[in-house]
Amino acid sequence: MIDIVSASFFTSSKEFKRTNQDTILPPLKLKDGYLFAIADGLGGYTGGKEASERVISFIRKNSSNLIQNNFENLFLDLKEDIKELSENDNKLINAATTLTLCYITDKYLRIGHVGDCRLYIKENNKLKQLTKDHTQHQMLIDDGFFNSRQLKNAKGKNLLTTAISKTIELSYNLLQIPLEELTNENGQFILFLMSDGAHHFWEKRPRFSSNTLSEPSRFCSSLKKRIENGPPIDDYSLIALKVESQQI
């Protein structure tokens, strides 16, 4: 059995009265686990908000089948669903969104990922990134041309190489991590899922006190304050949760 000990989340637009392109799915109890996600609509295209809302709505409606089929064909089905946006409104032909989706059971953490939202897990007093960005910078790092330090201040850091869209070539990752690789000696672990507008400010200064890192509500409050004092560079979303397994 697995339980959420505590959880906290937020999603907000970059500017007051501006449309928030992010859409979140807070932790949803589903069968023997919990499902949660963030979709970040691409603001450079008309329909970013519509795309992110559509993706999260599809996941809600089809959540049981997604879990039963281990996310198989999820992203292909989402791409087909996004295509329907432009059938109703031609202005939405380039609507696009990223998505990072997580499902936790007492046996594993399953992740579906496309884009540049990031999933982290707390390890001691640091956060370890579990997903890899689909950006040009990350592609250059993976190909061995540069390291992350060399590209830290380079332009185009957030230029995506893929997304869920009718017009963009789709590439995605499906990961499954055994729960025993994540939990501490008490059978607990803490996850943080952030859109790029949030993890930008975490990576800029990746540290909080041990007490803040150990409690989702404190982490959310502290990071939100940091972002708003930034000021924000993009819409920003975060889902943080502490999970406990009785099987470990």
C-alpha positions as CSV (number, residue, x, y, z in Angstrom):
1,M,0.0,0.0,0.0
2,I,1.2,3.5,-0.7
3,D,-0.1,6.8,0.8
4,I,0.5,10.5,0.3
5,V,1.8,11.9,3.6
6,S,1.5,15.5,2.4
7,A,1.2,17.4,-0.9
8,S,1.1,20.9,-2.2
9,F,0.9,22.5,-5.6
10,F,0.4,25.8,-7.5
11,T,0.1,27.1,-11.0
12,S,0.2,30.8,-12.0
13,S,0.6,33.0,-15.0
14,K,3.7,35.1,-15.6
15,E,1.7,38.3,-15.3
16,F,-1.5,39.3,-13.6
17,K,-4.6,38.9,-15.9
18,R,-2.4,37.1,-18.5
19,T,-3.5,33.7,-19.7
20,N,-1.7,30.8,-17.9
21,Q,-0.5,28.4,-20.5
22,D,0.2,25.7,-17.9
23,T,-2.4,23.1,-16.8
24,I,-1.8,20.8,-13.9
25,L,-3.4,17.5,-12.8
26,P,-3.0,17.4,-8.9
27,P,-2.5,13.9,-7.4
28,L,-5.4,11.7,-8.3
29,K,-6.1,8.5,-6.5
30,L,-6.3,5.7,-9.1
31,K,-6.5,2.0,-8.4
32,D,-3.5,1.2,-6.1
33,G,-1.6,4.4,-6.9
34,Y,-1.6,8.2,-7.6
35,L,-1.5,10.0,-10.9
36,F,-0.3,13.6,-11.4
37,A,0.9,15.7,-14.3
38,I,1.9,19.1,-15.6
39,A,1.3,20.2,-19.2
40,D,3.0,23.4,-20.4
41,G,1.4,25.0,-23.4
42,L,3.9,26.6,-25.9
43,G,3.3,30.3,-25.7
44,G,5.0,31.0,-29.0
45,Y,2.1,29.4,-30.8
46,T,-1.6,30.3,-30.8
47,G,-3.4,27.7,-28.7
48,G,-0.9,26.8,-26.0
49,K,-3.5,27.0,-23.3
50,E,-6.0,25.0,-25.3
51,A,-3.4,22.3,-26.0
52,S,-2.3,21.9,-22.3
53,E,-6.0,21.8,-21.2
54,R,-6.8,19.3,-23.9
55,V,-4.0,17.0,-22.8
56,I,-4.9,17.1,-19.1
57,S,-8.6,16.6,-20.0
58,F,-7.7,13.5,-22.1
59,I,-5.7,12.0,-19.2
60,R,-8.5,12.6,-16.8
61,K,-11.1,10.9,-19.0
62,N,-8.9,8.0,-19.9
63,S,-6.9,7.6,-16.7
64,S,-7.9,4.0,-16.0
65,N,-7.1,2.8,-19.5
66,L,-3.7,4.6,-19.4
67,I,-2.7,2.9,-16.2
68,Q,-3.9,-0.5,-17.4
69,N,-1.9,-0.2,-20.6
70,N,1.2,1.2,-18.9
71,F,1.0,4.4,-20.9
72,E,1.4,2.5,-24.2
73,N,0.3,4.7,-27.1
74,L,-0.4,7.5,-24.7
75,F,1.6,10.2,-26.6
76,L,0.4,9.0,-30.0
77,D,-3.2,9.2,-28.8
78,L,-2.6,12.7,-27.4
79,K,-1.1,13.9,-30.7
80,E,-4.3,12.7,-32.5
81,D,-6.4,14.4,-29.9
82,I,-4.5,17.7,-30.3
83,K,-5.1,17.5,-34.1
84,E,-8.9,17.8,-33.5
85,L,-8.3,21.4,-32.1
86,S,-7.5,22.7,-35.6
87,E,-10.5,20.9,-37.1
88,N,-12.7,23.1,-35.1
89,D,-10.5,26.3,-35.4
90,N,-7.9,26.6,-38.1
91,K,-6.1,29.3,-35.9
92,L,-5.1,26.4,-33.6
93,I,-3.2,24.4,-36.2
94,N,0.1,25.0,-34.4
95,A,-1.2,24.5,-30.9
96,A,1.4,22.6,-28.9
97,T,2.2,21.5,-25.3
98,T,4.7,19.6,-23.3
99,L,3.7,17.0,-20.7
100,T,5.2,15.2,-17.8
101,L,3.0,12.5,-16.3
102,C,3.7,10.4,-13.2
103,Y,2.0,7.3,-11.7
104,I,3.2,6.0,-8.3
105,T,2.3,2.6,-6.9
106,D,3.9,0.5,-4.1
107,K,6.0,-1.2,-6.7
108,Y,7.2,1.5,-9.1
109,L,7.2,5.1,-10.3
110,R,6.2,5.3,-14.0
111,I,7.0,8.5,-15.9
112,G,5.8,9.7,-19.4
113,H,7.7,12.7,-20.6
114,V,7.9,15.1,-23.5
115,G,9.4,18.6,-23.3
116,D,11.1,20.5,-20.6
117,C,9.1,20.1,-17.4
118,R,11.2,18.4,-14.8
119,L,10.6,15.7,-12.2
120,Y,13.0,15.7,-9.2
121,I,13.4,13.5,-6.2
122,K,14.9,14.6,-2.9
123,E,18.2,12.9,-2.1
124,N,19.6,14.0,1.3
125,N,19.5,17.8,1.0
126,K,19.6,18.0,-2.8
127,L,17.1,17.4,-5.6
128,K,18.0,14.8,-8.2
129,Q,16.5,15.3,-11.7
130,L,14.8,12.1,-13.0
131,T,13.7,13.4,-16.4
132,K,15.8,14.8,-19.3
133,D,14.8,18.0,-21.2
134,H,14.0,17.8,-24.9
135,T,15.8,21.0,-25.7
136,Q,18.6,21.9,-28.2
137,H,21.0,22.5,-25.3
138,Q,20.4,19.0,-23.9
139,M,20.8,17.5,-27.4
140,L,24.2,19.2,-27.7
141,I,25.2,17.9,-24.2
142,D,24.1,14.4,-25.1
143,D,26.0,14.5,-28.4
144,G,29.2,15.4,-26.5
145,F,29.7,18.8,-28.1
146,F,29.4,20.8,-24.8
147,N,28.9,20.2,-21.1
148,S,26.1,21.8,-19.0
149,R,28.5,24.3,-17.5
150,Q,29.6,25.6,-20.9
151,L,26.0,26.1,-22.0
152,K,24.7,27.6,-18.7
153,N,24.5,31.1,-19.9
154,A,24.1,30.5,-23.7
155,K,21.1,31.7,-25.5
156,G,18.3,29.4,-26.6
157,K,18.4,27.4,-23.5
158,N,14.7,26.5,-23.6
159,L,14.3,25.9,-27.3
160,L,12.3,22.7,-27.5
161,T,13.1,19.9,-30.0
162,T,9.7,18.2,-29.6
163,A,6.2,18.7,-28.2
164,I,2.7,17.3,-28.5
165,S,1.3,19.0,-31.6
166,K,-0.2,18.4,-35.0
167,T,2.8,20.0,-36.8
168,I,5.8,19.1,-34.6
169,E,7.6,15.8,-34.8
170,L,6.9,13.8,-31.6
171,S,9.6,12.2,-29.5
172,Y,9.0,11.1,-25.9
173,N,10.4,9.0,-23.0
174,L,8.7,6.3,-20.9
175,L,10.5,5.4,-17.7
176,Q,9.7,3.0,-14.9
177,I,11.7,3.0,-11.6
178,P,11.3,0.4,-8.9
179,L,10.1,1.9,-5.7
180,E,12.9,0.5,-3.6
181,E,15.4,2.6,-5.6
182,L,13.6,5.8,-4.5
183,T,12.6,5.3,-0.8
184,N,14.6,6.1,2.2
185,E,15.0,3.9,5.3
186,N,11.6,5.0,6.5
187,G,9.9,4.0,3.3
188,Q,9.3,7.6,2.2
189,F,10.3,9.8,-0.7
190,I,9.5,13.3,-1.9
191,L,8.9,14.2,-5.5
192,F,8.8,17.7,-7.1
193,L,7.3,18.2,-10.6
194,M,8.0,21.7,-12.1
195,S,7.3,23.5,-15.3
196,D,10.2,25.4,-16.8
197,G,9.0,28.7,-15.3
198,A,9.5,27.1,-11.8
199,H,12.6,25.0,-12.2
200,H,14.4,28.0,-13.8
201,F,14.4,29.6,-10.4
202,W,15.3,26.4,-8.5
203,E,18.3,25.7,-10.7
204,K,19.4,29.3,-10.4
205,R,20.0,28.7,-6.7
206,P,19.3,25.0,-6.0
207,R,19.2,25.1,-2.2
208,F,16.7,25.4,0.7
209,S,17.0,24.4,4.3
210,S,16.6,20.8,5.2
211,N,13.3,21.6,6.9
212,T,12.0,23.3,3.7
213,L,13.1,20.5,1.5
214,S,11.5,17.9,3.7
215,E,8.0,19.3,3.6
216,P,6.0,19.9,0.3
217,S,4.0,22.9,1.6
218,R,7.1,24.7,2.9
219,F,9.0,24.0,-0.4
220,C,6.0,25.3,-2.5
221,S,5.7,28.4,-0.4
222,S,9.4,29.2,-0.5
223,L,9.8,28.6,-4.2
224,K,6.7,30.5,-5.1
225,K,8.0,33.5,-3.1
226,R,11.3,33.2,-4.9
227,I,9.7,33.2,-8.3
228,E,7.4,36.1,-7.6
229,N,10.3,38.2,-6.3
230,G,12.3,37.2,-9.5
231,P,10.1,38.4,-11.2
232,P,8.7,35.5,-13.2
233,I,10.1,34.8,-16.6
234,D,7.2,32.4,-17.7
235,D,4.1,30.8,-16.3
236,Y,5.1,28.6,-13.4
237,S,3.7,25.4,-11.9
238,L,4.8,23.0,-9.2
239,I,3.4,19.8,-7.7
240,A,5.2,18.5,-4.6
241,L,4.3,15.4,-2.6
242,K,5.7,13.2,0.1
243,V,4.9,9.5,-0.3
244,E,5.1,6.6,2.1
245,S,5.1,2.9,1.2
246,Q,4.1,0.2,3.7
247,Q,5.9,-2.4,1.6
248,I,9.4,-1.1,2.1
